[in-house]
Amino acid sequence: MSTPAESMPAQNVPVPSASLADGEWHRLHPLTPLFKGGLVLIIVAGVVLNNFRDRIIFWAINLFAPEEVHVDEYYGAGDPVDWVMANNLILVALLAVLGVLIVLILLFWMVWRFQEFRISDEHVEVRKGIIFRSQRRAPLDRVQGVNLTRPFPARLIGLAKLEVVGAGTDANVPLEYLSTSKAEGVRSDILRLASGARAMRRGETPGVQPATASATMRSQLVGSMNHGVNDLIGGVDLADVEPESVVKIPTGRLVGSHLLTGVLWFLFFLVIYAVSLGFTIPVILSDGDPDAWIGVVAMILGMGIPFIIATVAITWGQISKSLRYSIAPTPDGVRITYGLFTTVTETIPPGRIFAAEVTQSLLWRPFGWWAIKINRMSGKSASQQQSSSAQQFNVVLPVGTRADVERVLALILPNLPAEDLPLVWEHGILGPQAEDPYTSLERRAWWRRPVSWKRHGLAVTDFALLMRRGQVWRKLAVVPLARLQGISVSQGPIDRVQRVAWMKAHSVAGPILGEVVGIDSVTMMATMHDIAQKTYAATGRDQSHRWAQHVHVVEDAAGGGPSTGSAAADADGEPREA
């Protein structure tokens, strides 16, 4: 069987090019201003021209051919375009249109000319602006992920935007736009440098772009457009991962799961609707007007239709964001791809996941479906994190079976010990079972969680803090101790009477709360002390923030190929002692 490299035609063999991670300033794609707001500007300009075209044409004719202007004839001729054609002034009108196009092109060129980026061994920087200059910088050792987004219009011509996710509020550094192949190369360079590796990995040439030596601009444009259209069917960003390592969601399961969730939204809106009608209808009918029923029917339709539209919109929004979902391991972390027309590819490096939570609603239980969410730094402000697009980055598995959940947990928590798996599944997600090892909510405090008090509890291992809660919505949170930001124990007046306390595991902002209540106060203090000691030990063992720090590449003496060793490489690529 031939390998993909052997079966590739000779004319499609990549030609090495210089890496963009050379510390020099580089410009973005020339069409960047068009996709960053130029399309909107053109549409607005078209509307303005259409509404004021008579005045604009009169001004242009008066400027270039004042002897041809007759005010009475112009304003009495009806359509100004017909007047221009009747007076043989088409050339003057075309010159005016050409002048507007030249101004727009010059404006776009100036915007593009003053947008640059550079990648050094320590930072990713972007600077832009003509009158008001701005510069953003993201330290590579603080990179929390790299997102590659292909909006539908840009995707058709082979463009993509890159976003380097930083650690902090409003710390992201966007690179908008690059050709798709160049964006993938830049992503590889950023993650390679963030990993601590300065030399090339096995079989990897940073900065190599899939282009041909003899390809013309036209053939490259046609090829990128064909590639974008073909991706609508075949998917994207799966070329460098093994097919058997990719977790995908069948479309039927995805749609069915969100339809079940849509039922909950429908019931929620229905309750609000029924309550509002219960107060309003008696008031309308109390007047005794025989035509009052017409008003009641009109009110029911007027209020019911928006509720239906809201339910459909919410359900469709969730489905469309999860279509074409896939998750796979790469040398630089976990890669998540989703989206039908506009595709988003997110690469989360090792050590950037601060907590993971497996959830299962009551409606999903007969089908054996679960979802997985994570807490991670998004680099966005508090208001930006509330948007649905930002919250989508916290979902690593929209819906999956137990096998899917096991594979995804192995990807996002690769250091989870095998001896902890029973705490995750049998006693955690499915539990409690007989001889439950979890520290559960005290019976005397059952009223705090009257439905799920038997499930509510926590367990501590050398690797993670596990928190189990919920009966209608089963949830199990796993917080790696190496990523734990802090822990607090509180006790109010009623807690002191019942001799219980509640604990909160502090993490970065995200959907996972990390709280347990109603635990015996003496047991809670001992647990807190145990967590502190194990967190200190786990932090000392953790090296995931520089996941390739102790890997270097040397030339194999026999075949000249690269091989890995146990020493590290310095900034110049020379091996040194680990």
Helices and strands as residue ranges (DSSP letters): H 4-7, G 10-12, E 26-27, H 32-33, I 34-38, H 39-51, H 53-64, G 66-68, H 71-75, H 80-86, H 90-113, E 116-119, E 123-128, E 134-139, G 140-142, E 145-150, H 152-156, E 159-165, E 173-179, H 180-194, H 217-234, G 243-245, E 247-248, H 251-285, H 292-322, E 326-330, E 333-338, E 343-348, E 355-360, G 362-367, E 370-375, H 382-385, H 388-392, E 395-400, H 402-412, G 418-420, H 421-424, I 425-429, E 439-440, G 443-448, E 457-460, E 464-469, E 474-480, G 481-483, E 486-490, H 493-498, E 500-506, E 515-520, H 521-541, G 544-546, E 553-555, E 562-564, E 568-569, E 575-576
